[in-house]
Amino acid sequence: MKAEFIEVVFINGEEILGSHKRVDLPFRRVSARALIIRKNDGAILGTLHREGGRFALPGGSIEDGESSIDAIERELKEENITLVGSDNEWPNRIAVDYFDGYKELSIWNVFLVDEADVEQCDENIETKWIKQDEDVWYPFMHERIILIIKRLVPKTARIGIELR
């Protein structure tokens, strides 16, 4: 994957454009994921994409010209997930994860909700609430999820975890 950008500096509040840069990045995909936590019990909303697979966080690829926030909102609609009683701080609760198995960089937004209404969709076989002590996730995701919860919303943490 390649990234292109223009260097920008600010001098005395004035934006000064610099040179154009192109960088080869060590991943093939950037995704946006929603770490959705139910306020009353700390359960996490997970999605299953195929029989015999492991659970993942709702979300998907960020499309060209799309922000991670736009991508999360689009993906939740595509996956027929409606958040009930979501707090407004989720755009500011961000974690970044890299999974080298898929060469995927993921931007995770952490949501605190009262509930989620989920309707069937073609992308997922199952979407359900998962207790924090259940490790039904893709490899190493469980530890990452719990660490992010402890860092960004510690009052919702329900378990301690030791890293392997």
C-alpha positions in Angstrom: 0.0 0.0 0.0 1.3 3.5 -0.8 0.5 6.7 1.0 0.9 10.2 -0.5 0.9 13.4 1.4 2.1 17.0 1.4 4.2 18.1 4.3 2.7 21.0 6.2 4.2 23.3 8.8 2.7 26.1 10.8 4.7 29.2 11.5 3.0 31.9 13.6 -0.4 30.2 12.9 0.2 30.3 9.1 0.0 27.1 7.2 3.0 26.6 4.8 2.8 23.7 2.4 6.0 21.7 1.9 7.1 19.0 -0.5 5.0 16.1 -1.9 5.9 12.7 -0.4 5.2 9.1 -1.3 5.7 6.3 1.1 5.5 2.5 0.8 3.6 1.2 3.8 4.1 -2.3 5.3 0.4 -3.2 5.2 -2.1 -3.9 2.4 -5.3 -2.7 4.0 -6.6 -0.1 6.5 -9.8 -0.8 8.3 -12.1 0.9 10.8 -13.5 -1.3 13.7 -16.0 -0.6 16.4 -15.2 -1.9 19.9 -18.8 -1.7 21.2 -19.1 -2.2 25.0 -22.5 -2.5 26.7 -22.5 -0.2 29.8 -24.4 -2.4 32.2 -22.3 -5.5 32.0 -19.2 -4.7 29.9 -20.1 -7.2 27.2 -18.5 -6.7 23.8 -20.4 -6.9 20.4 -18.7 -9.4 18.1 -19.4 -10.6 14.6 -18.8 -14.0 13.0 -18.2 -14.0 9.3 -18.0 -17.7 8.5 -18.8 -21.1 10.0 -16.0 -22.4 12.1 -14.3 -19.0 12.2 -13.5 -16.7 15.1 -15.3 -13.5 16.1 -14.2 -10.0 15.0 -15.2 -6.5 15.9 -17.8 -4.9 13.5 -16.2 -2.8 10.8 -14.3 -3.1 7.5 -12.1 -1.4 5.0 -11.8 2.4 4.8 -12.6 3.4 1.3 -10.7 6.0 -0.7 -11.4 9.5 0.5 -13.3 8.3 3.6 -12.4 9.1 7.2 -12.3 6.3 9.8 -15.4 7.8 11.4 -17.3 7.8 8.1 -16.2 4.2 7.6 -17.4 3.0 11.0 -20.7 4.7 10.5 -21.1 3.1 7.0 -20.0 -0.3 8.2 -22.4 -0.3 11.1 -25.2 0.5 8.7 -24.1 -2.2 6.3 -23.9 -4.8 9.1 -27.4 -3.7 10.3 -26.2 -2.6 13.7 -28.1 0.2 15.4 -26.5 1.5 18.6 -28.9 2.5 21.4 -27.8 5.0 24.0 -24.4 5.5 22.5 -22.2 8.2 24.2 -20.9 11.0 22.1 -17.2 10.5 23.0 -16.6 7.5 20.7 -14.9 9.6 17.9 -12.3 10.7 20.5 -11.7 7.2 21.8 -9.2 5.7 19.3 -6.8 2.8 19.4 -4.7 1.5 16.5 -4.0 -2.2 16.0 -1.8 -4.0 13.4 -2.5 -7.6 12.6 0.4 -9.0 10.6 -1.5 -12.2 9.6 -3.6 -10.1 7.2 -1.1 -7.1 6.9 -4.0 -5.0 8.2 -3.8 -1.7 10.1 -7.1 -1.1 12.0 -8.4 2.0 13.6 -10.6 1.1 16.5 -13.2 3.4 18.0 -14.5 2.5 21.4 -18.3 2.9 21.9 -20.2 2.8 25.2 -23.8 1.8 24.6 -27.0 0.8 26.5 -27.8 -1.8 23.8 -27.5 -2.6 20.1 -30.3 -3.6 17.8 -28.9 -6.1 15.3 -30.7 -7.3 12.2 -29.6 -10.1 9.9 -27.2 -9.1 7.1 -25.3 -10.9 4.3 -21.9 -10.1 5.7 -22.2 -11.9 9.0 -23.6 -15.2 10.1 -23.9 -14.1 13.7 -23.6 -10.9 15.8 -23.8 -11.3 19.6 -22.7 -9.9 22.9 -19.5 -11.6 24.3 -18.4 -11.5 27.9 -15.0 -10.0 28.5 -13.6 -13.3 29.8 -14.6 -15.3 26.7 -11.8 -15.7 24.2 -13.7 -16.4 21.0 -11.8 -13.8 19.0 -9.3 -14.0 16.2 -5.8 -14.8 17.5 -4.4 -12.2 20.0 -7.5 -10.0 19.7 -8.8 -10.8 23.1 -5.7 -9.4 24.8 -5.8 -6.3 22.7 -9.4 -5.7 23.3 -9.0 -6.0 27.1 -5.9 -3.7 27.1 -7.8 -1.1 25.1 -10.7 -1.3 27.4 -8.4 -0.9 30.5 -6.7 2.1 28.9 -9.6 4.0 27.3 -12.6 3.1 29.5 -11.2 1.4 32.6 -14.5 1.6 34.5 -16.0 -0.9 32.1 -13.2 -3.5 32.5 -14.5 -6.7 34.0 -11.4 -8.9 34.0 -7.7 -8.9 34.5 -5.6 -10.4 31.8 -2.1 -11.7 31.6 -0.3 -11.4 28.3 1.2 -14.6 26.9 
